[in-house]
Amino acid sequence: SSQASLASGISRVALCAEVCCEVAMAAMKSTVQHIAARWGSAAAHRVAPGSTVLASAGGPGGARRHFKKAARVARVPHTAPLVTRTWAPETDPPASVPQVPAGGPKTLSTLQGRVALGGSDLGHLRHEAEADASLKGLPTPVLNDGDLTKSVQELETLRAEIILYFHKTFTLFEKLHEVFNNVPAIYEKHERLRHPPIFYLGHTASFYVNKLHLGKFIHHRLDPVLEMQMAVGVDEMSWDDWDSNSYVWPSGAEARADPAAAVEFLQKVLDLRRNVRVLVDDLMKQQPMEWPINKDSFWWIIVMGIEHERIHLETSSVIHRQAGLDEVQPIGVFPRCERGRFHKSPSASAARNMPANRLLPVPAGVTRLGRQWEGTATYGWDNEFGKEVHAEVPAFEASEFLVTNKEYLEFMEAGGYTTQRYWTEEGWSWVSDMKPTAPRFWRRSGDEHYLRTLCEEIPMPWDWPAEVCHNEAAAFCAYLSEKLGKTIRLPMEDEHMRMRDSVPTDLQDSAHGPAWGAWTPGNINLAFWASSCPVDTFKSPLGLYDVLGNVWQHCLTPIDVLEGFETHPLYDDFTTPTIGEAHSRIMGGAWM
């Protein structure tokens, strides 16, 4: 996904993102989200396609998807009946406008009505622990369970479930922005390769209007200028326009120079969000329920909007994590994990008393790659669909734990960032250009080490996974190969899926295992924390930890597509711009 360019880890190196049970997410090799690595060893003939390091030479390549460059498809009008009521803002206004509460609003959530900003100070925002807790660990709705005889009551229960999923996701994304303590901070480009947070506040709301309008489910727009200006996100590649001179919102400097104008534009965006919330809620209550729900359904488009917002929930958390400490404040709905071997010094007993990483065997077997549009049980992105592949995966070994901060420090102390032989040509070019000396979220003061989390800096948790980009993960594997005298590399997609086959997968029984049940088997989807946790917390039946969740894991398989791949007619550029060797897959999901 071009929306989620991040970092990941058979070295098991780590990254963070939302729960995606089978979706292949794309990562540019030089960018970091919440991703780490797992290291491992495999049969000599398992060669990573297109790789120049970390894989043994000779023999056939591993099981892969059939690669083809997908052409864009023409957008086609939706053929389903139009809704019985269309939205006309001049005749159907949202709830009445409240007065600005004393001291400013208590939340940025538009759930209860219009948010009226009173100024640029956001330090007065309050968090309701019980209500906020209900926003986390949300399951995606089941859209087809194979039973074609649903009663009216069952269909209305599904309607209510989707409506609740929409509102809770919409609210959760708004509350993520409560981490900022002042309005101008929402206009700063905290990550230079991304728009500022103000864009994403409008973008995720505009997405609903743009897709519903394109599908001919609505005929009126709410704010045509904002909906178009906030339609296109950015990626590190040239096909996306991220020229800040064309922004309709103030820059960070302009917002600080004129905070009243910044507040005025934020108010406009929050009003758009409130109006979109009312619009979508109204449509969901009016639209006839369908069963099963397939990709041409109104309801598929609604879930597409929800899952799109959940992608940005994670990618925005990485952007916010780069804001200055003086611009952020603690937020109760996103609690940090309190477990870990925390210390400023790597020589402290807490850092020395680490679980020893080792290789564990993963037996040969068959794993499934991909799924078919017809009969799919849950929502998916276009790159998940096509002809199913049942891949024979040779036996291999994988590291018991994701690579920890302490392990990665050893690579750094061995000259990792100054030793060219550890890096691919692309990786060394990145090092030469960016001159990194540590992972993105590490902070050092003399001999003291800290980690930046969402809104604070904490003594380094040495047993948390090291969040690095793909280039760093690959270099770590080259270093470890030299140290151990054997080939160590990142996993392939099918190898990761073999590890996943032993772990409960999601909402229903599938080819990859049983349903989760009442307990979530990993630090994923905000079920536990809004940060990483120690790598020895969640153990799979194979004995491997963090196969699911904690942080995304880097993978050697590039973004390609299945035979029979088709884009969705209402979102034809979700995957196609990222296909090729420049983007690799990230696997496993993360705490967000």
Secondary structure as GFF3:
##gff-version 3
##sequence-region A 1 592
A	DSSP	three_ten_helix	2	4	.	.	.	ID=ss1
A	DSSP	beta_strand	11	15	.	.	.	ID=ss2
A	DSSP	beta_strand	25	28	.	.	.	ID=ss3
A	DSSP	beta_strand	35	42	.	.	.	ID=ss4
A	DSSP	alpha_helix	129	133	.	.	.	ID=ss5
A	DSSP	alpha_helix	152	176	.	.	.	ID=ss6
A	DSSP	three_ten_helix	177	179	.	.	.	ID=ss7
A	DSSP	three_ten_helix	183	187	.	.	.	ID=ss8
A	DSSP	alpha_helix	197	214	.	.	.	ID=ss9
A	DSSP	alpha_helix	224	229	.	.	.	ID=ss10
A	DSSP	three_ten_helix	244	246	.	.	.	ID=ss11
A	DSSP	alpha_helix	252	257	.	.	.	ID=ss12
A	DSSP	alpha_helix	259	286	.	.	.	ID=ss13
A	DSSP	alpha_helix	298	320	.	.	.	ID=ss14
A	DSSP	three_ten_helix	325	327	.	.	.	ID=ss15
A	DSSP	alpha_helix	349	352	.	.	.	ID=ss16
A	DSSP	beta_strand	359	362	.	.	.	ID=ss17
A	DSSP	beta_strand	365	369	.	.	.	ID=ss18
A	DSSP	three_ten_helix	382	384	.	.	.	ID=ss19
A	DSSP	beta_strand	389	393	.	.	.	ID=ss20
A	DSSP	beta_strand	396	399	.	.	.	ID=ss21
A	DSSP	alpha_helix	405	413	.	.	.	ID=ss22
A	DSSP	three_ten_helix	420	422	.	.	.	ID=ss23
A	DSSP	alpha_helix	425	434	.	.	.	ID=ss24
A	DSSP	beta_strand	442	445	.	.	.	ID=ss25
A	DSSP	beta_strand	448	452	.	.	.	ID=ss26
A	DSSP	beta_strand	457	459	.	.	.	ID=ss27
A	DSSP	alpha_helix	470	484	.	.	.	ID=ss28
A	DSSP	alpha_helix	493	500	.	.	.	ID=ss29
A	DSSP	beta_strand	552	559	.	.	.	ID=ss30
A	DSSP	three_ten_helix	576	578	.	.	.	ID=ss31
A	DSSP	beta_strand	580	587	.	.	.	ID=ss32
###
